[in-house]
Amino acid sequence: MTPFTAACLQLNSGNDLARNIDAVSRLAVDARAAGADLILMPENVAMMEWGRTNIVLKAMPEEDHVALAAFRDLARELNCWLHTGTLACLLDDGMVANRSFVIRPDGSIAATYDKLHLFDVDLGLGEVYRESATFRPGDRAVAVDLPWGRLGLSVCYDLRFPHLYRALAKVGCHFLAVPAAFTQSTGKAHWHVLLRARAIETGCYVFAPAQVGAHPNDRRTYGHALIVSPWGEILADALEQPGWVMAQIDPRKVADARRKIPALDHDRPFVVPPRD
């Protein structure tokens, strides 16, 4: 298993599709020129819109998605592996899938993943999110083989469900992708610690590209795109401005971390107490 360079992009996407595609493509070009072999984009990379009506109006079927076509061309142009963050893909029933794509250097699609866990929360002070009103959740975990090892896919709110990542690690994932548009309030409280915990629990590298700043409807995201080692060390942090970060990834360190603490092999059955 050979080392490689991963880059996580950090965007301030708005509701102008063409502008968003141009902005993220320019960052990807720069990251590739700096040596990135794998480039990962954040959640909602092509469209940070607000409200069911607006999201559904601007979502597109996968086969006609302008951003997906642009990113497939970009992967071919850059001759590198590309993770598209997520795109809003319109479904036949009028719902939307928050869908990730992993694209090979030849522009072909290696894997797709629909966000499993939907962000239905009330954070107080009027900050309410109901993703289930617009999005249909996925129903399967996904792993994809890269030249350097296996990548497990997830999105944003999935981060709070550790059993997903343990399952991905147990089917051989060396790396975990967590593209996100984490809210500013929850990001300050939980982003770094959750990402480090998922890395430590699984012995995986974690790649977490992110949205940052103010978006439509005064939605605010936390930023701090991260790359975390299998030992839980933060290798790169994009802080609070658009841009990108990268790190050298050595897959052998996954085996090293798991050899030191083989927790993935130590599961035991147990009886769950009844609910009150």
Helices and strands as residue ranges (DSSP letters): E 4-11, H 17-33, E 38-40, H 52-58, G 62-64, H 66-78, E 81-83, E 87-90, E 96-103, E 109-114, E 120-122, E 128-130, G 131-133, E 143-146, E 149-153, G 156-160, H 162-170, E 173-177, H 184-186, I 187-191, H 192-202, E 205-208, E 210-215, G 216-218, E 219-222, E 226-228, E 234-237, E 243-249, H 252-260, G 263-265
